[in-house]
Amino acid sequence: CDNPVLRMAMAKAGPVITDNGNFIIDANFGLIHDPDNLMRKIKMLTGVVEVGLFVRLAQIAYFGNENGSVTEKKSVLYETE
């Protein structure tokens, strides 16, 4: 990741703070070839509580598009089983 950014709040001044008092960092890793490995490496960093990679948790994801349509994407892991 080249440029991690502290997530700033929209409705108040300052960063977004979770219910547990933690900050959220947004990081773009581009195309992730090995999400399991990346998730493990991030979770091993001191201070990291959780990650936004949801590895092996869903078979299908639904994305709402600006035009009101919905895109469905199936996990390639489940397509081969």
PDB file of N, CA, C and O in Angstrom:
ATOM      1  N   CYS A   1       0.847  -1.176   0.000  1.00  0.00           N
ATOM      2  CA  CYS A   1       0.000   0.000   0.000  1.00  0.00           C
ATOM      3  C   CYS A   1       0.896   1.245   0.000  1.00  0.00           C
ATOM      4  O   CYS A   1       1.789   1.388   0.836  1.00  0.00           O
ATOM      5  N   ASP A   2       0.640   2.119  -0.937  1.00  0.00           N
ATOM      6  CA  ASP A   2       1.485   3.307  -1.067  1.00  0.00           C
ATOM      7  C   ASP A   2       1.074   4.475  -0.181  1.00  0.00           C
ATOM      8  O   ASP A   2       1.929   5.235   0.272  1.00  0.00           O
ATOM      9  N   ASN A   3      -0.232   4.629   0.073  1.00  0.00           N
ATOM     10  CA  ASN A   3      -0.680   5.843   0.728  1.00  0.00           C
ATOM     11  C   ASN A   3      -1.864   5.603   1.665  1.00  0.00           C
ATOM     12  O   ASN A   3      -2.988   5.971   1.322  1.00  0.00           O
ATOM     13  N   PRO A   4      -1.648   4.998   2.841  1.00  0.00           N
ATOM     14  CA  PRO A   4      -2.759   4.823   3.782  1.00  0.00           C
ATOM     15  C   PRO A   4      -3.228   6.186   4.298  1.00  0.00           C
ATOM     16  O   PRO A   4      -2.422   7.093   4.504  1.00  0.00           O
ATOM     17  N   VAL A   5      -4.551   6.316   4.504  1.00  0.00           N
ATOM     18  CA  VAL A   5      -5.129   7.603   4.892  1.00  0.00           C
ATOM     19  C   VAL A   5      -6.057   7.408   6.091  1.00  0.00           C
ATOM     20  O   VAL A   5      -6.871   6.485   6.118  1.00  0.00           O
ATOM     21  N   LEU A   6      -5.922   8.280   7.070  1.00  0.00           N
ATOM     22  CA  LEU A   6      -6.830   8.288   8.211  1.00  0.00           C
ATOM     23  C   LEU A   6      -8.199   8.747   7.715  1.00  0.00           C
ATOM     24  O   LEU A   6      -8.309   9.816   7.115  1.00  0.00           O
ATOM     25  N   ARG A   7      -9.251   7.947   7.959  1.00  0.00           N
ATOM     26  CA  ARG A   7     -10.596   8.292   7.480  1.00  0.00           C
ATOM     27  C   ARG A   7     -11.139   9.465   8.293  1.00  0.00           C
ATOM     28  O   ARG A   7     -11.219   9.412   9.521  1.00  0.00           O
ATOM     29  N   MET A   8     -11.509  10.520   7.576  1.00  0.00           N
ATOM     30  CA  MET A   8     -12.046  11.717   8.215  1.00  0.00           C
ATOM     31  C   MET A   8     -13.569  11.664   8.232  1.00  0.00           C
ATOM     32  O   MET A   8     -14.192  11.158   7.299  1.00  0.00           O
ATOM     33  N   ALA A   9     -14.162  12.190   9.301  1.00  0.00           N
ATOM     34  CA  ALA A   9     -15.619  12.190   9.461  1.00  0.00           C
ATOM     35  C   ALA A   9     -16.251  13.215   8.530  1.00  0.00           C
ATOM     36  O   ALA A   9     -15.646  14.235   8.201  1.00  0.00           O
ATOM     37  N   MET A  10     -17.482  12.925   8.109  1.00  0.00           N
ATOM     38  CA  MET A  10     -18.211  13.844   7.238  1.00  0.00           C
ATOM     39  C   MET A  10     -19.083  14.800   8.062  1.00  0.00           C
ATOM     40  O   MET A  10     -19.244  15.961   7.688  1.00  0.00           O
ATOM     41  N   ALA A  11     -19.640  14.327   9.165  1.00  0.00           N
ATOM     42  CA  ALA A  11     -20.608  15.116   9.932  1.00  0.00           C
ATOM     43  C   ALA A  11     -19.993  15.828  11.137  1.00  0.00           C
ATOM     44  O   ALA A  11     -20.699  16.516  11.875  1.00  0.00           O
ATOM     45  N   LYS A  12     -18.688  15.668  11.340  1.00  0.00           N
ATOM     46  CA  LYS A  12     -18.026  16.339  12.462  1.00  0.00           C
ATOM     47  C   LYS A  12     -16.582  16.609  12.074  1.00  0.00           C
ATOM     48  O   LYS A  12     -16.080  16.063  11.092  1.00  0.00           O
ATOM     49  N   ALA A  13     -15.923  17.447  12.846  1.00  0.00           N
ATOM     50  CA  ALA A  13     -14.516  17.732  12.581  1.00  0.00           C
ATOM     51  C   ALA A  13     -13.658  16.605  13.132  1.00  0.00           C
ATOM     52  O   ALA A  13     -13.899  16.113  14.234  1.00  0.00           O
ATOM     53  N   GLY A  14     -12.668  16.204  12.370  1.00  0.00           N
ATOM     54  CA  GLY A  14     -11.737  15.196  12.843  1.00  0.00           C
ATOM     55  C   GLY A  14     -11.976  13.828  12.242  1.00  0.00           C
ATOM     56  O   GLY A  14     -12.838  13.652  11.382  1.00  0.00           O
ATOM     57  N   PRO A  15     -11.203  12.862  12.706  1.00  0.00           N
ATOM     58  CA  PRO A  15     -11.274  11.513  12.133  1.00  0.00           C
ATOM     59  C   PRO A  15     -12.477  10.714  12.632  1.00  0.00           C
ATOM     60  O   PRO A  15     -13.075  11.035  13.659  1.00  0.00           O
ATOM     61  N   VAL A  16     -12.810   9.676  11.886  1.00  0.00           N
ATOM     62  CA  VAL A  16     -13.838   8.727  12.314  1.00  0.00           C
ATOM     63  C   VAL A  16     -13.263   7.926  13.475  1.00  0.00           C
ATOM     64  O   VAL A  16     -12.132   7.445  13.408  1.00  0.00           O
ATOM     65  N   ILE A  17     -14.040   7.790  14.529  1.00  0.00           N
ATOM     66  CA  ILE A  17     -13.619   7.004  15.692  1.00  0.00           C
ATOM     67  C   ILE A  17     -14.680   5.935  15.927  1.00  0.00           C
ATOM     68  O   ILE A  17     -15.870   6.246  15.976  1.00  0.00           O
ATOM     69  N   THR A  18     -14.265   4.687  16.071  1.00  0.00           N
ATOM     70  CA  THR A  18     -15.207   3.586  16.275  1.00  0.00           C
ATOM     71  C   THR A  18     -15.805   3.645  17.677  1.00  0.00           C
ATOM     72  O   THR A  18     -15.369   4.429  18.519  1.00  0.00           O
ATOM     73  N   ASP A  19     -16.804   2.810  17.912  1.00  0.00           N
ATOM     74  CA  ASP A  19     -17.437   2.746  19.234  1.00  0.00           C
ATOM     75  C   ASP A  19     -16.438   2.382  20.324  1.00  0.00           C
ATOM     76  O   ASP A  19     -16.627   2.737  21.487  1.00  0.00           O
ATOM     77  N   ASN A  20     -15.375   1.673  19.950  1.00  0.00           N
ATOM     78  CA  ASN A  20     -14.353   1.268  20.922  1.00  0.00           C
ATOM     79  C   ASN A  20     -13.189   2.250  20.999  1.00  0.00           C
ATOM     80  O   ASN A  20     -12.191   1.975  21.664  1.00  0.00           O
ATOM     81  N   GLY A  21     -13.307   3.398  20.322  1.00  0.00           N
ATOM     82  CA  GLY A  21     -12.272   4.422  20.400  1.00  0.00           C
ATOM     83  C   GLY A  21     -11.113   4.227  19.445  1.00  0.00           C
ATOM     84  O   GLY A  21     -10.053   4.824  19.633  1.00  0.00           O
ATOM     85  N   ASN A  22     -11.291   3.410  18.431  1.00  0.00           N
ATOM     86  CA  ASN A  22     -10.223   3.159  17.463  1.00  0.00           C
ATOM     87  C   ASN A  22     -10.391   4.034  16.225  1.00  0.00           C
ATOM     88  O   ASN A  22     -11.494   4.488  15.920  1.00  0.00           O
ATOM     89  N   PHE A  23      -9.296   4.264  15.521  1.00  0.00           N
ATOM     90  CA  PHE A  23      -9.311   5.013  14.273  1.00  0.00           C
ATOM     91  C   PHE A  23      -9.421   4.044  13.105  1.00  0.00           C
ATOM     92  O   PHE A  23      -9.101   2.863  13.236  1.00  0.00           O
ATOM     93  N   ILE A  24      -9.876   4.548  11.966  1.00  0.00           N
ATOM     94  CA  ILE A  24      -9.988   3.732  10.758  1.00  0.00           C
ATOM     95  C   ILE A  24      -9.011   4.273   9.719  1.00  0.00           C
ATOM     96  O   ILE A  24      -9.004   5.466   9.417  1.00  0.00           O
ATOM     97  N   ILE A  25      -8.199   3.390   9.186  1.00  0.00           N
ATOM     98  CA  ILE A  25      -7.249   3.734   8.129  1.00  0.00           C
ATOM     99  C   ILE A  25      -7.746   3.121   6.827  1.00  0.00           C
ATOM    100  O   ILE A  25      -8.026   1.924   6.770  1.00  0.00           O
ATOM    101  N   ASP A  26      -7.856   3.934   5.783  1.00  0.00           N
ATOM    102  CA  ASP A  26      -8.207   3.433   4.457  1.00  0.00           C
ATOM    103  C   ASP A  26      -6.923   3.226   3.673  1.00  0.00           C
ATOM    104  O   ASP A  26      -6.081   4.122   3.594  1.00  0.00           O
ATOM    105  N   ALA A  27      -6.777   2.041   3.093  1.00  0.00           N
ATOM    106  CA  ALA A  27      -5.567   1.711   2.348  1.00  0.00           C
ATOM    107  C   ALA A  27      -5.942   0.967   1.075  1.00  0.00           C
ATOM    108  O   ALA A  27      -6.683  -0.015   1.116  1.00  0.00           O
ATOM    109  N   ASN A  28      -5.430   1.438  -0.048  1.00  0.00           N
ATOM    110  CA  ASN A  28      -5.707   0.801  -1.333  1.00  0.00           C
ATOM    111  C   ASN A  28      -4.522  -0.082  -1.700  1.00  0.00           C
ATOM    112  O   ASN A  28      -3.414   0.409  -1.917  1.00  0.00           O
ATOM    113  N   PHE A  29      -4.761  -1.374  -1.766  1.00  0.00           N
ATOM    114  CA  PHE A  29      -3.714  -2.321  -2.108  1.00  0.00           C
ATOM    115  C   PHE A  29      -3.780  -2.740  -3.570  1.00  0.00           C
ATOM    116  O   PHE A  29      -3.018  -3.605  -4.002  1.00  0.00           O
ATOM    117  N   GLY A  30      -4.681  -2.135  -4.334  1.00  0.00           N
ATOM    118  CA  GLY A  30      -4.832  -2.535  -5.729  1.00  0.00           C
ATOM    119  C   GLY A  30      -5.388  -3.946  -5.808  1.00  0.00           C
ATOM    120  O   GLY A  30      -6.096  -4.391  -4.905  1.00  0.00           O
ATOM    121  N   LEU A  31      -5.073  -4.640  -6.874  1.00  0.00           N
ATOM    122  CA  LEU A  31      -5.521  -6.020  -7.039  1.00  0.00           C
ATOM    123  C   LEU A  31      -4.793  -6.902  -6.028  1.00  0.00           C
ATOM    124  O   LEU A  31      -3.563  -6.922  -5.990  1.00  0.00           O
ATOM    125  N   ILE A  32      -5.539  -7.620  -5.224  1.00  0.00           N
ATOM    126  CA  ILE A  32      -4.959  -8.465  -4.175  1.00  0.00           C
ATOM    127  C   ILE A  32      -4.963  -9.906  -4.665  1.00  0.00           C
ATOM    128  O   ILE A  32      -6.023 -10.509  -4.831  1.00  0.00           O
ATOM    129  N   HIS A  33      -3.780 -10.451  -4.893  1.00  0.00           N
ATOM    130  CA  HIS A  33      -3.658 -11.807  -5.430  1.00  0.00           C
ATOM    131  C   HIS A  33      -3.772 -12.882  -4.355  1.00  0.00           C
ATOM    132  O   HIS A  33      -4.187 -14.005  -4.641  1.00  0.00           O
ATOM    133  N   ASP A  34      -3.405 -12.546  -3.122  1.00  0.00           N
ATOM    134  CA  ASP A  34      -3.453 -13.522  -2.029  1.00  0.00           C
ATOM    135  C   ASP A  34      -4.082 -12.861  -0.796  1.00  0.00           C
ATOM    136  O   ASP A  34      -3.365 -12.486   0.132  1.00  0.00           O
ATOM    137  N   PRO A  35      -5.416 -12.714  -0.777  1.00  0.00           N
ATOM    138  CA  PRO A  35      -6.064 -12.004   0.331  1.00  0.00           C
ATOM    139  C   PRO A  35      -5.852 -12.652   1.695  1.00  0.00           C
ATOM    140  O   PRO A  35      -5.769 -11.943   2.698  1.00  0.00           O
ATOM    141  N   ASP A  36      -5.762 -13.983   1.758  1.00  0.00           N
ATOM    142  CA  ASP A  36      -5.513 -14.656   3.046  1.00  0.00           C
ATOM    143  C   ASP A  36      -4.195 -14.192   3.650  1.00  0.00           C
ATOM    144  O   ASP A  36      -4.132 -13.848   4.831  1.00  0.00           O
ATOM    145  N   ASN A  37      -3.154 -14.182   2.844  1.00  0.00           N
ATOM    146  CA  ASN A  37      -1.825 -13.790   3.303  1.00  0.00           C
ATOM    147  C   ASN A  37      -1.795 -12.311   3.695  1.00  0.00           C
ATOM    148  O   ASN A  37      -1.226 -11.955   4.726  1.00  0.00           O
ATOM    149  N   LEU A  38      -2.402 -11.456   2.881  1.00  0.00           N
ATOM    150  CA  LEU A  38      -2.428 -10.029   3.197  1.00  0.00           C
ATOM    151  C   LEU A  38      -3.166  -9.779   4.507  1.00  0.00           C
ATOM    152  O   LEU A  38      -2.703  -8.999   5.339  1.00  0.00           O
ATOM    153  N   MET A  39      -4.301 -10.429   4.695  1.00  0.00           N
ATOM    154  CA  MET A  39      -5.066 -10.260   5.930  1.00  0.00           C
ATOM    155  C   MET A  39      -4.236 -10.679   7.147  1.00  0.00           C
ATOM    156  O   MET A  39      -4.219  -9.976   8.157  1.00  0.00           O
ATOM    157  N   ARG A  40      -3.556 -11.806   7.053  1.00  0.00           N
ATOM    158  CA  ARG A  40      -2.714 -12.264   8.172  1.00  0.00           C
ATOM    159  C   ARG A  40      -1.611 -11.253   8.479  1.00  0.00           C
ATOM    160  O   ARG A  40      -1.357 -10.943   9.643  1.00  0.00           O
ATOM    161  N   LYS A  41      -0.954 -10.739   7.436  1.00  0.00           N
ATOM    162  CA  LYS A  41       0.142  -9.782   7.644  1.00  0.00           C
ATOM    163  C   LYS A  41      -0.350  -8.491   8.291  1.00  0.00           C
ATOM    164  O   LYS A  41       0.301  -7.958   9.189  1.00  0.00           O
ATOM    165  N   ILE A  42      -1.496  -7.987   7.838  1.00  0.00           N
ATOM    166  CA  ILE A  42      -2.036  -6.748   8.416  1.00  0.00           C
ATOM    167  C   ILE A  42      -2.423  -6.971   9.870  1.00  0.00           C
ATOM    168  O   ILE A  42      -2.125  -6.132  10.720  1.00  0.00           O
ATOM    169  N   LYS A  43      -3.078  -8.082  10.169  1.00  0.00           N
ATOM    170  CA  LYS A  43      -3.520  -8.353  11.543  1.00  0.00           C
ATOM    171  C   LYS A  43      -2.349  -8.533  12.500  1.00  0.00           C
ATOM    172  O   LYS A  43      -2.514  -8.361  13.708  1.00  0.00           O
ATOM    173  N   MET A  44      -1.177  -8.874  11.990  1.00  0.00           N
ATOM    174  CA  MET A  44       0.003  -9.045  12.839  1.00  0.00           C
ATOM    175  C   MET A  44       0.655  -7.713  13.206  1.00  0.00           C
ATOM    176  O   MET A  44       1.517  -7.673  14.084  1.00  0.00           O
ATOM    177  N   LEU A  45       0.255  -6.617  12.545  1.00  0.00           N
ATOM    178  CA  LEU A  45       0.828  -5.310  12.853  1.00  0.00           C
ATOM    179  C   LEU A  45       0.342  -4.838  14.222  1.00  0.00           C
ATOM    180  O   LEU A  45      -0.838  -4.971  14.547  1.00  0.00           O
ATOM    181  N   THR A  46       1.241  -4.295  15.006  1.00  0.00           N
ATOM    182  CA  THR A  46       0.899  -3.775  16.325  1.00  0.00           C
ATOM    183  C   THR A  46      -0.148  -2.679  16.203  1.00  0.00           C
ATOM    184  O   THR A  46       0.010  -1.752  15.409  1.00  0.00           O
ATOM    185  N   GLY A  47      -1.212  -2.781  16.981  1.00  0.00           N
ATOM    186  CA  GLY A  47      -2.257  -1.775  16.999  1.00  0.00           C
ATOM    187  C   GLY A  47      -3.428  -2.060  16.087  1.00  0.00           C
ATOM    188  O   GLY A  47      -4.475  -1.424  16.214  1.00  0.00           O
ATOM    189  N   VAL A  48      -3.278  -3.001  15.170  1.00  0.00           N
ATOM    190  CA  VAL A  48      -4.382  -3.331  14.264  1.00  0.00           C
ATOM    191  C   VAL A  48      -5.401  -4.171  15.017  1.00  0.00           C
ATOM    192  O   VAL A  48      -5.061  -5.193  15.613  1.00  0.00           O
ATOM    193  N   VAL A  49      -6.658  -3.731  14.984  1.00  0.00           N
ATOM    194  CA  VAL A  49      -7.736  -4.438  15.665  1.00  0.00           C
ATOM    195  C   VAL A  49      -8.451  -5.364  14.695  1.00  0.00           C
ATOM    196  O   VAL A  49      -8.721  -6.520  15.021  1.00  0.00           O
ATOM    197  N   GLU A  50      -8.758  -4.862  13.506  1.00  0.00           N
ATOM    198  CA  GLU A  50      -9.503  -5.639  12.514  1.00  0.00           C
ATOM    199  C   GLU A  50      -9.183  -5.112  11.129  1.00  0.00           C
ATOM    200  O   GLU A  50      -8.648  -4.013  10.981  1.00  0.00           O
ATOM    201  N   VAL A  51      -9.506  -5.885  10.132  1.00  0.00           N
ATOM    202  CA  VAL A  51      -9.298  -5.478   8.741  1.00  0.00           C
ATOM    203  C   VAL A  51     -10.625  -5.533   7.994  1.00  0.00           C
ATOM    204  O   VAL A  51     -11.573  -6.184   8.432  1.00  0.00           O
ATOM    205  N   GLY A  52     -10.675  -4.851   6.875  1.00  0.00           N
ATOM    206  CA  GLY A  52     -11.882  -4.838   6.056  1.00  0.00           C
ATOM    207  C   GLY A  52     -11.834  -5.830   4.922  1.00  0.00           C
ATOM    208  O   GLY A  52     -12.563  -5.689   3.940  1.00  0.00           O
ATOM    209  N   LEU A  53     -10.986  -6.835   5.041  1.00  0.00           N
ATOM    210  CA  LEU A  53     -10.957  -7.924   4.064  1.00  0.00           C
ATOM    211  C   LEU A  53     -11.819  -9.042   4.632  1.00  0.00           C
ATOM    212  O   LEU A  53     -11.565  -9.532   5.732  1.00  0.00           O
ATOM    213  N   PHE A  54     -12.817  -9.436   3.895  1.00  0.00           N
ATOM    214  CA  PHE A  54     -13.736 -10.454   4.385  1.00  0.00           C
ATOM    215  C   PHE A  54     -13.469 -11.751   3.637  1.00  0.00           C
ATOM    216  O   PHE A  54     -14.261 -12.187   2.802  1.00  0.00           O
ATOM    217  N   VAL A  55     -12.335 -12.353   3.961  1.00  0.00           N
ATOM    218  CA  VAL A  55     -11.841 -13.532   3.260  1.00  0.00           C
ATOM    219  C   VAL A  55     -12.637 -14.763   3.675  1.00  0.00           C
ATOM    220  O   VAL A  55     -12.770 -15.060   4.862  1.00  0.00           O
ATOM    221  N   ARG A  56     -13.159 -15.466   2.692  1.00  0.00           N
ATOM    222  CA  ARG A  56     -13.883 -16.728   2.867  1.00  0.00           C
ATOM    223  C   ARG A  56     -15.154 -16.597   3.721  1.00  0.00           C
ATOM    224  O   ARG A  56     -15.566 -17.561   4.367  1.00  0.00           O
ATOM    225  N   LEU A  57     -15.767 -15.420   3.725  1.00  0.00           N
ATOM    226  CA  LEU A  57     -16.966 -15.226   4.535  1.00  0.00           C
ATOM    227  C   LEU A  57     -18.252 -15.218   3.726  1.00  0.00           C
ATOM    228  O   LEU A  57     -19.328 -15.449   4.277  1.00  0.00           O
ATOM    229  N   ALA A  58     -18.160 -14.958   2.442  1.00  0.00           N
ATOM    230  CA  ALA A  58     -19.384 -14.856   1.643  1.00  0.00           C
ATOM    231  C   ALA A  58     -19.216 -15.573   0.311  1.00  0.00           C
ATOM    232  O   ALA A  58     -18.132 -15.603  -0.270  1.00  0.00           O
ATOM    233  N   GLN A  59     -20.308 -16.145  -0.151  1.00  0.00           N
ATOM    234  CA  GLN A  59     -20.304 -16.787  -1.460  1.00  0.00           C
ATOM    235  C   GLN A  59     -20.686 -15.805  -2.557  1.00  0.00           C
ATOM    236  O   GLN A  59     -20.243 -15.936  -3.699  1.00  0.00           O
ATOM    237  N   ILE A  60     -21.516 -14.812  -2.205  1.00  0.00           N
ATOM    238  CA  ILE A  60     -21.996 -13.830  -3.173  1.00  0.00           C
ATOM    239  C   ILE A  60     -21.950 -12.443  -2.537  1.00  0.00           C
ATOM    240  O   ILE A  60     -22.261 -12.285  -1.357  1.00  0.00           O
ATOM    241  N   ALA A  61     -21.560 -11.436  -3.328  1.00  0.00           N
ATOM    242  CA  ALA A  61     -21.600 -10.040  -2.887  1.00  0.00           C
ATOM    243  C   ALA A  61     -22.499  -9.261  -3.839  1.00  0.00           C
ATOM    244  O   ALA A  61     -22.481  -9.487  -5.049  1.00  0.00           O
ATOM    245  N   TYR A  62     -23.278  -8.349  -3.288  1.00  0.00           N
ATOM    246  CA  TYR A  62     -24.177  -7.512  -4.086  1.00  0.00           C
ATOM    247  C   TYR A  62     -23.718  -6.066  -3.974  1.00  0.00           C
ATOM    248  O   TYR A  62     -23.469  -5.568  -2.876  1.00  0.00           O
ATOM    249  N   PHE A  63     -23.606  -5.397  -5.114  1.00  0.00           N
ATOM    250  CA  PHE A  63     -23.155  -4.012  -5.160  1.00  0.00           C
ATOM    251  C   PHE A  63     -24.260  -3.147  -5.751  1.00  0.00           C
ATOM    252  O   PHE A  63     -24.738  -3.416  -6.853  1.00  0.00           O
ATOM    253  N   GLY A  64     -24.668  -2.111  -5.026  1.00  0.00           N
ATOM    254  CA  GLY A  64     -25.654  -1.167  -5.549  1.00  0.00           C
ATOM    255  C   GLY A  64     -24.949  -0.150  -6.423  1.00  0.00           C
ATOM    256  O   GLY A  64     -23.955   0.445  -6.008  1.00  0.00           O
ATOM    257  N   ASN A  65     -25.450   0.052  -7.618  1.00  0.00           N
ATOM    258  CA  ASN A  65     -24.851   0.980  -8.568  1.00  0.00           C
ATOM    259  C   ASN A  65     -25.586   2.317  -8.560  1.00  0.00           C
ATOM    260  O   ASN A  65     -26.738   2.401  -8.134  1.00  0.00           O
ATOM    261  N   GLU A  66     -24.909   3.357  -9.035  1.00  0.00           N
ATOM    262  CA  GLU A  66     -25.482   4.703  -9.044  1.00  0.00           C
ATOM    263  C   GLU A  66     -26.801   4.769  -9.797  1.00  0.00           C
ATOM    264  O   GLU A  66     -27.677   5.558  -9.443  1.00  0.00           O
ATOM    265  N   ASN A  67     -26.954   3.949 -10.830  1.00  0.00           N
ATOM    266  CA  ASN A  67     -28.174   3.992 -11.647  1.00  0.00           C
ATOM    267  C   ASN A  67     -29.320   3.179 -11.039  1.00  0.00           C
ATOM    268  O   ASN A  67     -30.384   3.058 -11.646  1.00  0.00           O
ATOM    269  N   GLY A  68     -29.107   2.625  -9.849  1.00  0.00           N
ATOM    270  CA  GLY A  68     -30.145   1.860  -9.173  1.00  0.00           C
ATOM    271  C   GLY A  68     -30.090   0.365  -9.426  1.00  0.00           C
ATOM    272  O   GLY A  68     -30.793  -0.401  -8.767  1.00  0.00           O
ATOM    273  N   SER A  69     -29.273  -0.057 -10.361  1.00  0.00           N
ATOM    274  CA  SER A  69     -29.144  -1.490 -10.631  1.00  0.00           C
ATOM    275  C   SER A  69     -28.270  -2.145  -9.563  1.00  0.00           C
ATOM    276  O   SER A  69     -27.586  -1.467  -8.797  1.00  0.00           O
ATOM    277  N   VAL A  70     -28.307  -3.452  -9.529  1.00  0.00           N
ATOM    278  CA  VAL A  70     -27.512  -4.214  -8.565  1.00  0.00           C
ATOM    279  C   VAL A  70     -26.631  -5.192  -9.330  1.00  0.00           C
ATOM    280  O   VAL A  70     -27.104  -5.910 -10.210  1.00  0.00           O
ATOM    281  N   THR A  71     -25.350  -5.213  -8.988  1.00  0.00           N
ATOM    282  CA  THR A  71     -24.408  -6.152  -9.586  1.00  0.00           C
ATOM    283  C   THR A  71     -24.146  -7.266  -8.585  1.00  0.00           C
ATOM    284  O   THR A  71     -23.903  -7.001  -7.408  1.00  0.00           O
ATOM    285  N   GLU A  72     -24.194  -8.503  -9.044  1.00  0.00           N
ATOM    286  CA  GLU A  72     -23.936  -9.669  -8.201  1.00  0.00           C
ATOM    287  C   GLU A  72     -22.599 -10.271  -8.615  1.00  0.00           C
ATOM    288  O   GLU A  72     -22.365 -10.516  -9.798  1.00  0.00           O
ATOM    289  N   LYS A  73     -21.729 -10.509  -7.647  1.00  0.00           N
ATOM    290  CA  LYS A  73     -20.447 -11.154  -7.930  1.00  0.00           C
ATOM    291  C   LYS A  73     -20.316 -12.382  -7.050  1.00  0.00           C
ATOM    292  O   LYS A  73     -20.501 -12.314  -5.835  1.00  0.00           O
ATOM    293  N   LYS A  74     -19.994 -13.510  -7.680  1.00  0.00           N
ATOM    294  CA  LYS A  74     -19.818 -14.763  -6.948  1.00  0.00           C
ATOM    295  C   LYS A  74     -18.335 -15.008  -6.712  1.00  0.00           C
ATOM    296  O   LYS A  74     -17.494 -14.667  -7.544  1.00  0.00           O
ATOM    297  N   SER A  75     -18.032 -15.595  -5.579  1.00  0.00           N
ATOM    298  CA  SER A  75     -16.654 -15.921  -5.241  1.00  0.00           C
ATOM    299  C   SER A  75     -16.142 -17.033  -6.134  1.00  0.00           C
ATOM    300  O   SER A  75     -16.818 -18.044  -6.326  1.00  0.00           O
ATOM    301  N   VAL A  76     -14.950 -16.849  -6.680  1.00  0.00           N
ATOM    302  CA  VAL A  76     -14.353 -17.905  -7.495  1.00  0.00           C
ATOM    303  C   VAL A  76     -14.014 -19.121  -6.655  1.00  0.00           C
ATOM    304  O   VAL A  76     -13.925 -20.229  -7.184  1.00  0.00           O
ATOM    305  N   LEU A  77     -13.822 -18.939  -5.357  1.00  0.00           N
ATOM    306  CA  LEU A  77     -13.530 -20.072  -4.481  1.00  0.00           C
ATOM    307  C   LEU A  77     -14.694 -21.044  -4.444  1.00  0.00           C
ATOM    308  O   LEU A  77     -14.494 -22.259  -4.409  1.00  0.00           O
ATOM    309  N   TYR A  78     -15.901 -20.518  -4.452  1.00  0.00           N
ATOM    310  CA  TYR A  78     -17.076 -21.370  -4.365  1.00  0.00           C
ATOM    311  C   TYR A  78     -17.494 -21.922  -5.721  1.00  0.00           C
ATOM    312  O   TYR A  78     -18.165 -22.952  -5.783  1.00  0.00           O
ATOM    313  N   GLU A  79     -17.113 -21.258  -6.804  1.00  0.00           N
ATOM    314  CA  GLU A  79     -17.486 -21.731  -8.133  1.00  0.00           C
ATOM    315  C   GLU A  79     -16.772 -23.023  -8.494  1.00  0.00           C
ATOM    316  O   GLU A  79     -17.286 -23.809  -9.289  1.00  0.00           O
ATOM    317  N   THR A  80     -15.595 -23.256  -7.921  1.00  0.00           N
ATOM    318  CA  THR A  80     -14.810 -24.440  -8.272  1.00  0.00           C
ATOM    319  C   THR A  80     -15.101 -25.626  -7.369  1.00  0.00           C
ATOM    320  O   THR A  80     -14.653 -26.738  -7.647  1.00  0.00           O
ATOM    321  N   GLU A  81     -15.842 -25.407  -6.293  1.00  0.00           N
ATOM    322  CA  GLU A  81     -16.111 -26.502  -5.351  1.00  0.00           C
ATOM    323  C   GLU A  81     -17.304 -27.320  -5.779  1.00  0.00           C
ATOM    324  O   GLU A  81     -17.669 -28.280  -5.100  1.00  0.00           O
TER     325      GLU A  81
END
